[in-house]
Amino acid sequence: MSRYTLPLIASLGAVIGAGAVWSYDRFASPHGPDQARIERVVHDYVLAHPELIPQAMQKLQDQQSGQAVAANRDAILTPFGSAWAGNPRGDVTLVEYFDYNCGYCRASLPLIADLLKRDPNLRIVYRDLPILSDTSRTAARASLAAAQQGKFGGFHEALYAAGPVSDASIQGAAAKAGVSLAAVDSATIDGEIAKNMGIAAKLGMNGTPSWVVGDRILSGALPIEEIEKAIAAARGR
């Protein structure tokens, strides 16, 4: 039995229900005839119901993601300075890991605005994840400087509105938002970027935008309905 079999059987058990597959604790260490019998039961049932495989794999992925989120919850949910929006006492927090050079992140701007309009109990936390280019890191450092100065929102909107990211567009967005880049706290800002990169790796993120809501990790530019469904699930818990 491979190292993936027992977790998958457990997930299948949760998806199928106790009436179809015995509970995980009954065969946590099967051997001999019992192991062969259990594997045959699961094998035959899955062949008869192949639609269970993606459900079980999603459940297993959600369990693993939930554990990673729980282990790093404070670092994920606590905003850096003013890098947040919405209701400060919201009952659900949606976290976006983004890169200013990411076209999908830019495309998500109206989605986030709509979410905030439609959900008065939602808080958004923005986390810089500069993975696409050198200018991504330069933009992230300016973004975090703006957050330190309480001017993240103005800088965030101004930089996206300025078109392609460049040194000139970063300087222009900072000037428009009233952000001083002359005395940047480099150690704190670089530490924040390193922390975001480390947490993203632990969460298995491999692109932007990536989202955390409740115990779930979502990836890519998603329909608003899918994000709202995840928010509702987090609120239900």
Secondary structure, 3 states (H helix, E strand, C coil): CCCCHHHHHHHHHHHHCCCCCCCHHHHCCCCHHHHHHHHHHHHHHHHHCCCHHHHHHHHHHHHHHHHHHHHCHHHHHCCCCCCEEECCCCCEEEEEEECCCCHHHHHCHHHHHHHHHHCCCEEEEEEECCCCCHHHHHHHHHHHHHHHCCCHHHHHHHHHHCCCCCHHHHHHHHHHHCCCCCCCCHHHHHHHHHHHHHHHHHCCCCCCCEEEECCEEEECCCCHHHHHHHHHHHHHC
